[in-house]
């Protein structure tokens, strides 16, 4: 009864929690698939499990430290009885089955030790040492990521001699248990993925159209192993709730007004007790639960279908009350619960978080466990296994404590943990101070401590080198930006053909940089490429360009370059640049006496294109105003074939 009560409490709590998450309001829990609303509560499996625990309580109170060869008959009898149980009852006895397998393996090992050869004993010891890390795992700490280690250990076991294998039967059993747990974890994850759509449904969103998906998911669940089912209790309760809701929706379609009215009156009359949960119901609520169940039994068949979810909730609340009543007179359960509460802090530790300072708490918990009755111990097998592993880890830590080099190495790792988590791919220039500090601290260590930190030193050196590389690249990138700042300030709208040399120089300088420095200048490279394309486009559209510059000679005539000749076939262009600046205004252009320039005072340049022009001479006149005086010049452009 003790184990039944513990497991039923967990199952009921997970069921109601899952349904509330599924969006249920007053509809909080349902029964097992296939039960009609008038069926009795599904207690058969729980009753069988409780009877099993009671019948085999003595052997279930054994541990691998107390079991003896003389217990073999009792262990085998319990295993035989377990195999005769239903699948649902077995699902409630996963911990007991695991313990019996462990005890059987230990008995086999004890028998084998009596006839073991020195070679077999040595091979068994080597096996335990080689796979100690994975053998320290439990069903609560093992993950799918440990599958390779478990498989490797099982493969190594298969390679042992026939004489050595019995000497590690406990370890073999544990590896089988871990493998089964991993398989269950994988199956559970696969189940969640395959049925994710229907599992996302709630009591408010499920519809009759979802019935096939709900039924398929429940069928798939029923095909899973007991271990996988135990990992999916919340999902199963959700599916049961959805199935009941679908059944209720279907029933509502054909319900008579009288049945609907009766069902509504039932929910209203018993709303208080229906608002209870497995966490809030108490023995004092028994009369209200019983009254509601009695009222349910008096309903018509049609009305019962409309309150099927409420009926299932009442069944669960009744089972919870029965459990509370049984627990009130169960000293073993009370002792186990008190043990867990008293030692909750140390039971929250793991082999990765326990420290030497926890030794007193571990010893106290083990001493308390030793004083418990066999029945209470049978309810605390997982806790005892954890405490034993914590004790072993503390002993290992104590063995290391007398080594000053190890202490110094451990302190170094703790002090510089943040920077030691970096890699050459994640380190940044901002980490330089931390790297330097760690390297300086390393140099102060003894030679023995340094020998324990070779990996850390190699990492720090690589981080330092990477930072130096990053700094050099940053310096090169910054210098590039400074050197080519003028052209990098241009845009495709402002760049001119005259900027071509600057663009080419910047692109040439970029190609000389390292790949990492280039990575810091992606925006600049993109800009330069676009400027180059723009310049090339302008050149392609205009053919060759001849630039004519004007300047003043302090007379009323502007001096110019020599006369210009353009090829009509080559579509050449003469770009004439007039005087610019605030002192020159009112630019006016004309060709052979005809004004052709932009509005007065705005055109400081003039472009003459030979395309479309006939052969001959063209006189381009420019007039500008400076200090209230007019200046002018004429540029002769000859167009030839």
C-alpha distance (Angstrom), angle and dihedral (degrees) to the residues before:
residue distance angle dihedral
X1 . . .
X2 3.78 . .
X3 3.79 96.7 .
X4 3.80 91.2 41.2
X5 3.78 91.8 55.7
X6 3.79 93.7 50.5
X7 3.78 94.4 48.3
X8 3.82 95.1 42.3
X9 3.80 89.4 54.0
X10 3.80 91.5 53.2
X11 3.79 93.3 45.0
X12 3.79 94.0 48.4
X13 3.79 93.0 47.3
X14 3.79 92.2 49.9
X15 3.81 91.0 47.5
X16 3.79 95.4 54.0
X17 3.80 92.6 41.2
X18 3.80 91.8 52.7
X19 3.79 92.3 49.1
X20 3.78 93.5 49.2
X21 3.80 87.8 51.0
X22 3.80 87.7 50.1
X23 3.78 88.7 64.2
X24 3.80 100.8 -99.4
X25 3.77 116.7 160.0
X26 3.77 109.7 -176.1
X27 3.80 90.0 -15.6
X28 3.77 99.1 84.7
X29 3.79 112.3 151.4
X30 3.78 143.4 10.1
X31 3.75 137.1 -162.3
X32 3.77 130.3 -113.4
X33 3.83 121.4 -58.7
X34 3.74 114.5 -87.4
X35 3.82 96.6 30.1
X36 3.78 115.8 120.6
X37 3.82 118.0 -140.8
X38 3.80 90.2 -102.7
X39 3.82 95.0 54.1
X40 3.84 118.5 108.1
X41 3.83 119.0 -104.2
X42 3.83 112.9 -72.4
X43 3.82 95.6 -107.9
X44 3.84 99.7 133.0
X45 3.80 96.0 95.0
X46 3.81 92.6 43.0
X47 3.80 91.3 48.5
X48 3.80 91.9 50.1
X49 3.80 90.8 48.1
X50 3.80 91.4 49.9
X51 3.80 91.3 48.9
X52 3.81 89.9 50.7
X53 3.80 91.4 52.1
X54 3.80 91.5 49.8
X55 3.80 95.3 46.3
X56 3.82 93.4 49.9
X57 3.82 99.9 32.1
X58 3.82 93.0 121.1
X59 3.79 96.9 56.7
X60 3.82 91.1 38.0
X61 3.81 86.9 58.6
X62 3.81 89.8 61.8
X63 3.80 123.3 97.9
X64 3.79 132.1 -160.9
X65 3.80 86.1 -98.3
X66 3.82 95.7 53.3
X67 3.81 104.1 32.2
X68 3.81 116.0 104.7
X69 3.79 137.7 -169.8
X70 3.79 87.2 -100.5
X71 3.85 88.6 65.9
X72 3.80 93.3 61.5
X73 3.80 94.8 99.1
X74 3.82 92.4 51.5
X75 3.81 92.0 47.5
X76 3.81 92.9 50.0
X77 3.79 91.5 46.4
X78 3.81 90.5 53.3
X79 3.80 92.1 48.3
X80 3.79 90.9 49.4
X81 3.80 90.8 50.6
X82 3.82 90.4 48.6
X83 3.81 91.6 53.2
X84 3.80 89.8 54.8
X85 3.83 92.8 57.5
X86 3.80 126.0 99.5
X87 3.79 120.3 -98.6
X88 3.82 90.6 -108.0
X89 3.80 92.3 52.2
X90 3.80 90.8 47.5
X91 3.81 89.2 53.2
X92 3.82 87.7 61.3
X93 3.81 92.5 51.2
X94 3.81 103.2 51.6
X95 3.82 92.5 123.1
X96 3.83 92.6 47.4
X97 3.80 92.6 49.1
X98 3.79 90.9 49.5
X99 3.79 90.6 50.6
X100 3.82 93.7 48.5
X101 3.80 90.4 50.6
X102 3.79 88.6 50.8
X103 3.82 92.3 49.3
X104 3.82 91.3 47.7
X105 3.78 90.5 51.2
X106 3.80 90.6 48.9
X107 3.81 91.7 51.2
X108 3.82 89.7 50.0
X109 3.79 89.4 50.0
X110 3.81 92.6 49.9
X111 3.79 90.3 51.4
X112 3.80 91.9 47.9
X113 3.82 93.7 49.6
X114 3.79 90.0 64.1
X115 3.81 91.8 64.7
X116 3.81 101.3 27.9
X117 3.81 120.6 132.0
X118 3.83 121.0 -135.0
X119 3.81 88.8 -110.2
X120 3.79 92.6 54.1
X121 3.79 91.8 46.1
X122 3.81 90.6 51.4
X123 3.81 92.6 47.9
X124 3.81 91.3 49.4
X125 3.81 91.6 50.2
X126 3.81 91.0 49.2
X127 3.81 90.0 50.4
X128 3.80 92.1 52.8
X129 3.81 91.5 48.5
X130 3.80 95.2 46.4
X131 3.80 92.7 51.6
X132 3.80 99.7 32.1
X133 3.80 93.7 120.1
X134 3.79 96.4 57.1
X135 3.80 91.2 38.0
X136 3.81 87.8 59.3
X137 3.79 89.0 62.8
X138 3.79 121.3 101.4
X139 3.78 132.3 -159.9
X140 3.80 86.2 -98.7
X141 3.82 96.2 52.1
X142 3.82 103.3 33.4
X143 3.80 116.1 101.7
X144 3.78 137.1 -173.2
X145 3.81 87.2 -98.6
X146 3.84 88.6 67.1
X147 3.81 93.0 61.0
X148 3.80 94.4 99.9
X149 3.83 92.1 52.2
X150 3.81 92.4 47.7
X151 3.80 91.5 48.1
X152 3.81 91.4 48.2
X153 3.81 90.7 51.7
X154 3.81 92.1 48.8
X155 3.80 90.0 49.1
X156 3.81 89.8 50.9
X157 3.82 89.3 49.6
X158 3.79 90.5 54.3
X159 3.80 88.0 54.9
X160 3.81 93.6 57.6
X161 3.78 122.8 101.8
X162 3.80 121.1 -99.0
X163 3.80 88.6 -106.6
X164 3.81 95.6 49.9
X165 3.81 96.6 47.6
X166 3.84 95.5 69.2
X167 3.80 88.9 52.2
X168 3.82 90.1 63.2
X169 3.79 97.3 37.3
X170 3.81 90.8 121.4
X171 3.78 89.8 53.4
X172 3.79 90.9 45.7
X173 3.78 90.5 52.1
X174 3.79 90.3 49.4
X175 3.79 91.7 50.0
X176 3.80 89.8 50.1
X177 3.79 89.0 50.2
X178 3.80 91.9 49.3
X179 3.81 90.8 47.0
X180 3.80 90.2 51.0
X181 3.79 89.7 49.0
X182 3.81 91.6 51.0
X183 3.81 90.4 48.1
X184 3.81 88.4 50.2
X185 3.81 91.6 49.3
X186 3.79 90.6 50.5
X187 3.80 92.1 46.3
X188 3.80 91.1 48.7
X189 3.80 92.4 49.9
X190 3.80 90.5 47.6
X191 3.80 90.3 49.7
X192 3.80 92.0 51.4
X193 3.80 91.4 48.8
X194 3.80 95.5 45.8
X195 3.81 93.6 48.2
X196 3.81 98.5 32.1
X197 3.80 93.7 121.2
X198 3.79 96.9 55.9
X199 3.82 91.8 37.9
X200 3.80 87.8 59.1
X201 3.79 90.3 59.8
X202 3.81 120.0 103.8
X203 3.78 134.4 -160.4
X204 3.80 87.2 -96.1
X205 3.82 97.4 49.2
X206 3.82 104.3 35.7
X207 3.80 115.3 104.7
X208 3.77 137.7 -173.1
X209 3.81 87.4 -100.5
X210 3.84 88.0 66.2
X211 3.81 93.3 61.2
X212 3.80 94.8 99.4
X213 3.81 92.5 50.7
X214 3.81 92.1 47.1
X215 3.80 92.2 48.4
X216 3.82 91.7 47.2
X217 3.80 91.2 52.1
X218 3.82 92.5 48.8
X219 3.81 90.2 48.7
X220 3.82 90.6 50.4
X221 3.81 89.8 48.8
X222 3.81 91.4 52.6
X223 3.82 89.5 54.7
X224 3.82 92.7 56.3
X225 3.79 125.4 99.4
X226 3.79 119.9 -97.0
X227 3.81 88.9 -108.4
X228 3.80 92.8 54.1
X229 3.80 91.8 45.2
X230 3.80 89.9 54.1
X231 3.82 88.4 58.6
X232 3.79 92.3 51.6
X233 3.80 103.2 50.0
X234 3.80 92.8 121.2
X235 3.81 91.9 48.6
X236 3.80 91.3 47.5
X237 3.80 92.4 50.4
X238 3.80 89.1 48.9
X239 3.81 91.5 51.4
X240 3.80 91.1 47.8
X241 3.80 89.1 51.3
X242 3.79 92.1 49.4
X243 3.83 91.1 47.8
X244 3.80 90.9 51.7
X245 3.81 90.6 47.6
X246 3.81 91.2 51.0
X247 3.81 89.4 49.2
X248 3.80 89.4 49.8
X249 3.81 91.5 49.3
X250 3.79 90.6 50.9
X251 3.78 90.9 47.5
X252 3.80 91.2 49.0
X253 3.79 90.7 58.8
X254 3.79 90.6 64.3
X255 3.81 99.3 30.2
X256 3.78 118.6 126.7
X257 3.80 119.8 -128.0
X258 3.78 88.4 -111.9
X259 3.84 92.7 54.7
X260 3.80 91.6 46.7
X261 3.79 91.5 50.2
X262 3.80 91.8 47.5
X263 3.83 92.7 48.9
X264 3.81 91.2 49.6
X265 3.80 91.0 49.4
X266 3.84 89.8 50.3
X267 3.81 92.4 53.2
X268 3.80 91.6 47.8
X269 3.79 95.2 46.2
X270 3.82 92.6 51.5
X271 3.82 99.6 32.4
X272 3.80 93.6 120.2
X273 3.80 96.7 57.0
X274 3.81 90.9 38.0
X275 3.80 86.8 58.5
X276 3.80 90.2 62.6
X277 3.81 123.7 100.2
X278 3.81 132.5 -161.9
X279 3.80 86.8 -96.5
X280 3.81 95.8 52.5
X281 3.81 104.5 32.8
X282 3.80 116.0 103.2
X283 3.79 137.9 -172.0
X284 3.80 87.1 -100.2
X285 3.83 88.6 66.4
X286 3.82 92.7 61.9
X287 3.79 94.8 98.8
X288 3.82 92.2 51.4
X289 3.81 92.4 48.1
X290 3.81 91.7 47.7
X291 3.81 91.3 48.3
X292 3.81 90.8 51.5
X293 3.81 92.0 49.4
X294 3.80 90.5 48.5
X295 3.81 89.9 50.8
X296 3.80 89.9 48.8
X297 3.81 91.7 54.1
X298 3.80 88.9 54.9
X299 3.82 93.3 56.3
X300 3.79 123.1 102.8
X301 3.81 118.3 -101.4
X302 3.80 90.7 -105.8
X303 3.80 94.0 50.0
X304 3.82 91.4 47.8
X305 3.80 90.1 59.3
X306 3.80 89.6 55.1
X307 3.83 92.6 55.5
X308 3.83 98.3 38.6
X309 3.79 92.9 122.2
X310 3.81 91.7 50.6
X311 3.82 89.4 49.4
X312 3.78 91.5 54.3
X313 3.77 91.1 48.7
X314 3.79 90.8 52.3
X315 3.83 89.1 51.3
X316 3.78 90.9 53.6
X317 3.80 92.7 46.8
X318 3.82 89.5 49.8
X319 3.81 90.4 51.4
X320 3.79 90.0 49.3
X321 3.79 91.7 51.5
X322 3.81 90.3 49.7
X323 3.79 88.5 51.5
X324 3.79 92.3 49.8
X325 3.80 90.5 49.9
X326 3.80 91.6 49.1
X327 3.79 93.1 46.0
X328 3.79 91.1 51.6
X329 3.79 88.4 66.0
X330 3.81 97.5 35.5
X331 3.82 111.0 97.3
X332 3.83 93.3 -177.8
X333 3.80 92.9 56.5
X334 3.78 91.4 44.0
X335 3.81 90.6 50.2
X336 3.82 91.9 48.6
X337 3.80 92.3 48.5
X338 3.81 91.0 48.1
X339 3.82 90.2 49.5
X340 3.81 91.5 53.4
X341 3.78 92.5 48.0
X342 3.80 94.9 45.4
X343 3.81 93.8 48.9
X344 3.82 98.4 32.8
X345 3.82 93.7 122.5
X346 3.80 96.6 55.9
X347 3.81 91.7 39.0
X348 3.81 87.5 59.3
X349 3.81 90.0 61.8
X350 3.80 125.0 96.5
X351 3.79 132.2 -159.8
X352 3.80 86.5 -98.7
X353 3.83 95.8 53.0
X354 3.84 103.3 33.9
X355 3.81 117.0 106.4
X356 3.79 136.4 -168.7
X357 3.80 88.1 -101.8
X358 3.82 88.0 66.0
X359 3.80 93.3 62.5
X360 3.81 95.5 98.7
X361 3.80 91.2 52.3
X362 3.81 92.2 48.4
X363 3.80 91.8 48.6
X364 3.79 91.2 47.9
X365 3.79 91.7 51.0
X366 3.82 92.1 47.9
X367 3.80 90.6 48.6
X368 3.81 90.4 50.6
X369 3.79 90.4 48.6
X370 3.81 90.9 51.2
X371 3.79 90.4 55.7
X372 3.82 93.7 54.3
X373 3.79 125.2 100.6
X374 3.80 119.8 -100.6
X375 3.81 89.8 -107.5
X376 3.81 92.5 53.3
X377 3.80 90.8 46.8
X378 3.78 88.6 53.1
X379 3.80 87.8 61.7
X380 3.80 92.6 51.9
X381 3.81 104.9 51.4
X382 3.80 93.9 124.0
X383 3.80 92.1 48.0
X384 3.82 91.8 49.7
X385 3.81 91.5 50.3
X386 3.81 90.0 50.8
X387 3.80 93.6 48.5
X388 3.81 91.3 49.8
X389 3.81 90.8 51.7
X390 3.82 91.2 47.8
X391 3.80 90.7 50.4
X392 3.80 91.3 50.5
X393 3.81 91.1 49.5
X394 3.80 91.8 50.4
X395 3.81 90.8 51.4
X396 3.80 88.9 51.8
X397 3.80 90.9 49.8
X398 3.80 91.1 48.9
X399 3.80 90.1 52.2
X400 3.81 88.3 56.7
X401 3.81 94.8 45.3
X402 3.80 93.9 77.8
X403 3.82 89.9 62.6
X404 3.82 110.4 88.4
X405 3.79 91.5 -169.2
X406 3.79 90.8 55.0
X407 3.80 91.1 46.9
X408 3.80 91.0 50.8
X409 3.81 91.2 47.5
X410 3.81 92.0 49.0
X411 3.80 91.3 48.5
X412 3.80 90.2 50.0
X413 3.81 91.4 52.1
X414 3.79 92.0 48.5
X415 3.80 95.1 45.6
X416 3.80 93.9 48.9
X417 3.82 98.0 32.4
X418 3.81 94.1 123.7
X419 3.79 97.2 55.5
X420 3.82 91.6 39.5
X421 3.80 88.2 61.3
X422 3.80 89.9 61.7
X423 3.80 123.9 97.4
X424 3.79 132.3 -162.0
X425 3.79 86.4 -98.2
X426 3.83 95.7 53.2
X427 3.81 103.3 33.0
X428 3.81 116.9 106.9
X429 3.80 136.4 -166.9
X430 3.81 87.6 -103.1
X431 3.83 88.4 65.8
X432 3.81 93.4 62.4
X433 3.81 95.3 99.2
X434 3.83 91.8 52.4
X435 3.80 92.0 48.5
X436 3.79 92.1 48.9
X437 3.79 91.3 48.0
X438 3.80 91.9 51.2
X439 3.82 92.7 47.5
X440 3.79 90.7 49.0
X441 3.81 90.6 50.1
X442 3.81 90.4 48.7
X443 3.81 91.3 55.4
X444 3.80 89.9 56.7
X445 3.83 93.0 57.7
X446 3.78 125.7 98.2
X447 3.79 119.8 -100.1
X448 3.82 90.3 -107.8
X449 3.79 92.1 52.7
X450 3.81 90.4 47.8
X451 3.81 89.4 53.3
X452 3.81 87.8 60.0
X453 3.80 91.4 52.7
X454 3.81 103.8 50.7
X455 3.80 93.2 122.6
X456 3.80 91.9 48.2
X457 3.82 92.3 48.4
X458 3.80 91.4 49.4
X459 3.79 89.5 50.7
X460 3.80 93.7 48.7
X461 3.80 91.5 49.2
X462 3.79 90.7 51.2
X463 3.81 90.9 48.0
X464 3.81 90.5 50.0
X465 3.80 91.5 50.2
X466 3.78 90.9 47.7
X467 3.81 92.2 50.7
X468 3.82 90.7 50.2
X469 3.79 88.3 50.8
X470 3.81 91.4 48.6
X471 3.80 90.9 49.7
X472 3.80 92.1 49.8
X473 3.77 90.7 49.5
X474 3.80 91.7 47.8
X475 3.80 91.1 49.9
X476 3.80 91.0 50.4
X477 3.79 91.4 48.2
X478 3.81 92.6 48.6
X479 3.82 91.0 48.6
X480 3.80 90.1 50.7
X481 3.80 91.3 52.7
X482 3.81 91.8 48.9
X483 3.81 95.2 46.3
X484 3.79 93.8 48.6
X485 3.79 98.1 33.2
X486 3.82 94.1 122.7
X487 3.79 97.2 55.9
X488 3.82 91.3 38.7
X489 3.81 87.2 59.7
X490 3.80 90.4 62.0
X491 3.80 124.9 92.3
X492 3.79 132.9 -159.0
X493 3.80 86.6 -97.0
X494 3.82 95.9 52.7
X495 3.82 103.4 33.7
X496 3.80 116.9 108.1
X497 3.77 135.7 -163.6
X498 3.78 87.4 -105.0
X499 3.86 88.3 65.5
X500 3.79 92.8 63.6
X501 3.80 95.2 99.0
X502 3.81 91.8 51.5
X503 3.81 91.9 49.2
X504 3.80 92.0 48.8
X505 3.80 91.4 48.6
X506 3.81 91.9 51.1
X507 3.81 92.7 48.1
X508 3.80 91.2 48.8
X509 3.82 90.8 50.5
X510 3.81 90.4 48.7
X511 3.81 91.4 55.9
X512 3.81 90.1 56.6
X513 3.82 92.2 59.2
X514 3.82 125.5 96.2
X515 3.80 119.5 -99.0
X516 3.81 91.3 -107.8
X517 3.81 92.5 50.0
X518 3.79 88.6 49.6
X519 3.82 88.5 54.0
X520 3.81 87.7 61.1
X521 3.81 91.2 54.3
X522 3.79 103.3 49.4
X523 3.80 93.1 123.1
X524 3.80 92.0 48.3
X525 3.82 92.2 48.0
X526 3.78 90.7 49.8
X527 3.81 90.5 50.9
X528 3.81 93.7 48.5
X529 3.80 91.4 48.9
X530 3.79 90.6 51.5
X531 3.82 91.4 48.1
X532 3.80 90.4 50.0
X533 3.79 91.1 50.2
X534 3.81 90.9 49.3
X535 3.80 92.8 50.9
X536 3.80 92.3 46.5
X537 3.80 89.7 49.1
X538 3.78 92.3 53.1
X539 3.78 91.5 46.9
X540 3.78 91.9 49.1
X541 3.78 91.6 51.1
X542 3.79 96.2 48.3
X543 3.79 103.9 35.1
X544 3.84 116.1 -144.8
X545 3.77 116.5 -2.0
X546 3.81 125.7 -147.9
X547 3.78 115.6 -163.7
X548 3.83 119.5 -148.7
X549 3.79 116.7 -167.9
X550 3.81 124.1 -160.6
X551 3.76 128.9 -155.7
X552 3.78 137.8 174.4
X553 3.80 124.9 -103.6
X554 3.81 93.4 -170.7
X555 3.77 91.4 -102.2
X556 3.71 129.8 99.1
X557 3.80 88.2 -97.9
X558 3.86 121.4 77.8
X559 3.78 116.8 -137.0
X560 3.82 117.4 -129.4
X561 3.74 140.9 -176.5
X562 3.79 119.9 -91.3
X563 3.76 120.3 -66.0
X564 3.79 116.2 -73.4
X565 3.79 130.4 -128.4
X566 3.84 120.8 -164.2
X567 3.81 132.1 -168.5
X568 3.79 114.3 -127.1
X569 3.81 92.6 -160.3
X570 3.82 91.5 54.1
X571 3.82 91.9 48.8
X572 3.79 90.8 -129.6
X573 3.79 123.2 -176.2
X574 3.79 131.6 -149.4
X575 3.79 112.1 -149.6
X576 3.83 107.5 -159.4
X577 3.79 113.9 -163.1
X578 3.78 115.7 -159.6
X579 3.75 127.1 -157.6
X580 3.79 113.0 -71.1
X581 3.76 134.6 -166.5
X582 3.76 135.8 84.9
X583 3.82 91.6 -72.4
X584 3.82 93.9 62.2
X585 3.79 117.6 67.4
X586 3.80 142.3 152.7
X587 3.82 97.0 46.2
X588 3.81 109.8 -165.8
X589 3.82 124.6 -175.9
X590 3.79 131.4 -169.1
X591 3.81 138.7 173.0
X592 3.78 115.8 -141.3
X593 3.80 89.5 -19.9
X594 3.80 97.5 -47.4
X595 3.80 118.7 113.8
X596 3.80 110.2 -122.2
X597 3.79 104.8 153.8
X598 3.80 130.0 105.4
X599 3.84 120.8 -85.6
X600 3.77 113.4 -50.0
X601 3.76 116.5 -77.8
X602 3.80 98.5 17.3
X603 3.82 109.7 75.2
X604 3.82 109.3 81.3
X605 3.83 92.1 162.0
X606 3.76 133.3 45.1
X607 3.81 126.7 -159.4
X608 3.81 118.9 -154.9
X609 3.82 113.8 -167.4
X610 3.84 118.3 -162.9
X611 3.79 91.6 -155.0
X612 3.80 110.9 110.4
X613 3.79 92.8 9.6
X614 3.75 123.6 121.7
X615 3.78 122.6 -123.6
X616 3.77 113.5 -84.6
X617 3.78 145.1 71.3
X618 3.81 124.6 -48.7
X619 3.78 120.7 -165.7
X620 3.83 111.3 -148.4
X621 3.84 111.0 -164.4
X622 3.80 124.2 -164.0
X623 3.80 125.3 -168.9
X624 3.81 122.8 -172.6
X625 3.77 134.4 174.1
X626 3.79 124.6 -130.8
X627 3.82 126.9 170.0
X628 3.81 89.3 -10.7
X629 3.83 90.0 -56.3
X630 3.79 125.2 113.0
X631 3.81 121.7 -130.4
X632 3.77 124.7 -168.8
X633 3.79 142.4 179.3
X634 3.75 138.6 176.1
X635 3.80 123.2 -139.2
X636 3.79 117.8 -162.2
X637 3.80 116.6 -146.9
X638 3.79 119.0 -171.5
X639 3.82 117.8 -154.7
X640 3.81 116.4 -155.4
X641 3.77 135.6 169.3
